Amino acid sequence: MIRLLLPLFLLASASPAPAPAPAPAEEGPTRVFTGADLFNLEMAGDPQISPDGTKVAYVRRSADVMSDRMRPTIWLVDVRSGQQTPLVASPGNHSSPRWSPDGTRLAYVSTGPDGQLPQLYVRWMGTGEAARITGLPQSPNSVTWSPDGRQIAYIMTVPREGLKLGSAPPKPDGAKWAEPLEIIDRVTYRADGDGYIAPGSDHVFVVAADGGAPRQLTFGVYDHGGPISWSPDGTTLYLTAIRRADWERERNNSEIYALDVTSGTINPLTNRYGPDHGAAVSPDGKLITYTGYDDTRRSNENDKLYVMNRDGTGSRVLTAGLDRSIDDAQWASDSRSILVAYDDHGSRQVARVTLNGRVTRVAGPLTGSGLDRPYTGGSFSVSHGGTIAYTGGDALRPADVFVNGKRLTRLNETTLAAKTMGEVKMVTAKAADGRTIEGWLTTPPNYQEGHRVPMILEIHGGPHSAYGPNFSTDNQLYAAAGYAVLSVNPRGSTSYGNDFANLIDKKYPGDDYGDLMASVDGVIARGIADSANLFVTGGSGGGVLTSWIVGKTDRFKAAAAQKPVINWISEALTMDASGFTSRYWFRKQPWEDPMEYWNRSPLSLVGNVKTPTLVIVGSQDYRTPVSESEQYYTALQIRGVPTALVKVPGASHGGLTARPSQSAAKAAAILAWFEKYRTRVTP
């Protein structure tokens, strides 16, 4: 299921002192982090602890230098000894490890050695033997074992015939004609990362855990989404769907459904306006927990944690007193509490929520599996005995596997131990209205206090998302080139409460500009940033703010707007999540109040821009479509502002840095652009 309310995009005086000297010669030129190092990094994701808490199966992602892609494999780590074993490391991509209830088997999704479509596999842990149990035409997801271990439920797209309008005349034998017409009739007809959507719907299936023919349980034009949760007696599945006539236009109005495994009967358990999702049945079978909120069409809402009886009655919120958005709810084995994740001040935590609403932090901080920028993230799982496995890291290390606070893997020690990295520390600033704005400053390797250095303001996307003290290849590459890098969480950022996030509701971009400038001024006041050598970049929502900033001020020597929105009218009518922008970020449709869209569009300020501005976009970006970047580039060219357009071939919005070579090349292009305009001072 697509939940729409996700981040949209879901930096003439002389310098007082020169940049710090490079690392000592005896350390060699490779002591600093380089683009080539992206191929040496690994990160842990999706840690699944065994029911008895003794082992963790996790996805280990590493770069294949020959294919220029990140390759996922599945590894097993012993909780007591920390010993690692490659569990599924044969050629192909392997993901989604899921333990059987008794811990004797592991299900996973794999392309197999021949690169075929992803299929469902099961490995018998006692013998090490594995078997493919499906032969599916599409990839399965939301893989979930039945309580007795005999069946596995999953979701898969089922193709259907699309709209037909007429036909071409008969083609003569041997003739080479053009491709047939493509006819589109759905509201959301393309998706970033997936391209144009073929007719079809996501449906629920079950298959015997030892193989056999799958059985489809849901039908119709509706999409069904996970996670899937089985009732303890194995008779019912609980899932998310929008099964209503206007489902295409109400993508943020999902409900929790109960699906009878035998008859296929499906009934809604929730009915409020807004998204309800993430259903999980308590081990004793009495309650269902789920997350969601009442949709009032604000640009940001916190997901709250709810419980209800298995028949849908008695729903009540458990986290009314926690002003944070809840993610990934998992029951404790005693059915008396629920483990959840949430972001707080740029850091993801795991907490225990009791049935009377008491919230207690139990693990963290977590780290996600992204690399290029320091976003919050991370995942966890819990054993029957309450042992928590999660992905953790810090500003100098990508994600590793942790169990109850103990670090079990050290995936990048060999690579990064030989590198001198930029140090990262928290900085704060006061906004014009007195609010505290948090950020993280990365300084160049071997930085010496008291020296001023060029600084890059690097702005996160979303805009409802957050940076934190997490590893970032972009920031480390910029730091290695001698720049300080400032990553700020201005108003609109998540993890500081719903009110803080909604300070930009229906007025973005706007006052967040002031927060960013105050943060820049704060680093200058600390004696770190050279005010004559300021640069700005950001991606997606950060690209919006980058292009907004250069329309408001000339204080930055150069800018790089990555995958920006330049014209809200064209973005609202061409982005993949149709109807999102006009519903949640504006009060009216574009044709009803075009000036409101124009006044908040960076294109309206292009007449003010003097800053040399690089524009970067993926060639298959459907979230902030390529046309947005091309509009801005063309406008800058017409005005004579120094500019260049960088297209990343084959890259989507979310996958702009998915391939290591392109990630390194994109950062190198930004640095080269900034170097063109950087003022250098002879010591």
C-alpha positions, 0 to 999 in steps of 0.5 A: 500500500502507498501511504501518501502522507510521506516526505515528498521527496518519500546546500567580496571579502577575503577569507580570514585564514586558509583551509587546514593543511592536508593529512601528513604525507606519510599517511598517503593520499588515500587517508581521506575518504574518496569516491572510490571508497563507496565501493568498499562500504557495507551496511546491515539492514532488516535484522531478524532475531530468531524466536529463541534469541540466539541468532540474527539473520540480516541483509548485508548490502555491499557494492559489486564493482563490476555491475556498479550495483548494491547487492543484498545477501543474507548473513547469520550472526550468533548473538553470544559469540558474534560469529558470522556465517554467510547464509545466502550469498550465492549469485543473485539478490537475497532479502526479506529473511523471516524465521518460522515460528519454531525457528527451524526454517528461514523464508526469504526472497531471492532472484536465485543464481540465474537472475530470474524473477524473485521467488520465495525460498525456504532454508531448513536451518538444521541441514542447510538445505534450501528449496524454492517454493514458488514459481511466480510471475511477479515478486512477492512481498510482506512474507509472513509465516502462519502460526503453525509453520505450515503456510506462508502468506505474501502479497503479489501484483496480479496483472489485469487487462487495461482499457482498450480503445479501437485497434490498428488495422491488420498487419501484413506478414513480416511487416515491422510496424510501430509499437501499439498505442499505450492507453492510460486510464488510472489516476496514478499511472506511474511510480518513482522507481517503478516507471509506468504502472501496468494494469494490475492489483496487489493481492494476498496469497498463501502457499504451503511452506514446503511448496505447492500451488499458491492460492489467491485470497483477495480479488478485484481492482483494489490494492492490498498491503502489508504487513500481514498478521495471522491470528494465533489460530491461523484462520484469519489474516489482518492487512491494509487496503482501500476497498472503496469505489474512489480508492484511486483518489483516496490513497490516504484513507486505508483501513484494517481488514480481516480476511478469512483464510478459508472462505476469502471473506474480507471485512473492514475493522476500522472506518475513520477518514485517514490511514490505518495500517500496520495491523498486528495481532497480540500473541494471545489473540485478543487485541490488534495494534495498528498505527494511523491518524485522523486526516485533516489535510495538514502537510504532516501528521504523527502516526499514533499507536492504537489497540482494538479488539479483534472484531474492531471494537473498543479502539483506543489510542496508546500514544496520545501523550507522545508527540512523535510519529510511531513506526513498526509496532511489534507485540511483546510475547506476553501480549502486555506491551508493544515495541515501537520505533520513533524519531526524536531530535534526529535519532530513531529509538525503540520504546516499549508501550504498555496497554495503559500508554506508558512509554519507555525507551529500550534500545537505540539509537538506530541507523538506516541503510542509506549512505549518501545523506544522514537521514534518520532510519533503522529497523528492529525485531524482538525475540520471544524472550524480549531480546531486541536486534536492531541496526545501529551506527553513528556519524562515522560508521554505517549501520551494523547489527546490534542486540540489546545495545551490544554491537555484533558486526563491524562491517566497515572497520577494515575500510574506515580504520584506514581513513581520516574522517571528518568529525561530526558534532551537534550545533544549535541556533536560535530562530527569529521566533526564539525556537532552537534549531538543531543541526550537525556540522561535519568538519574537514579531516584534521580540522584545527580549531580557529581556522575558518573553512569554506562551508556547504549548507546541505538541506534535507528533503521531505520536507517532513523528514530529519537528519541526525548524527548518521553516516553520510558519504556526501558529507564525508566527500565534501569534508575530504575536499576541505569543506565544513558541511552543515546539515540542519533540521529547520522547522518542518522537520520531523522528530520534534513534534507535530506542531514544529513540523506543521509550522510550514503547513500551507506555507512551504517554502517560507520561514524555514529559510530563516532557520537555515540562515540562522544556522549558517550565521551560528557556524560563522559566529563560532569561527568555523565557516568562512563567510566569503565562501558559503555554498548551498545544496540539497535534494528534493525538498532540499532542492526546493529550498536551495533554489528558493535561497538563491532567489532570496540572497546572494550570500552563497558563492554557488549552489547545486539544486538537486531534483527540485520543484520549481513550479508547484502547478506543473509539479502537482499535475505531473508527479507520480503521487497524483493529488498529493501536492494540491490536497496537503500542501495547498488549500485549493487546486491549481486552477482555483488559486494559481497565484498561491502556487506561483508565489511559493514556486522558486521559479517566481524568484528566478529574476533575482538569482545571481548565484551560479547554480548547478541543477541535478536530476535523475533521468527517470525521476517521477516524484519531482519530474525532470521537467522541473529541473529543465524549467529552472535550467532554461530560465537560468540560461535565459537570464545569463546566470552561470548554470549547467544541467546534470542528468543521472542516467536511469536514476529515479528520484529515490534512486539518484545515488543508488549506483555507487559510481553515480553517487560518487560522480554526483558528489564530484560534480557538485564539488567541481562546481563549487571549486569554480567559484571558491575564493582561495587565499594565499597563506 
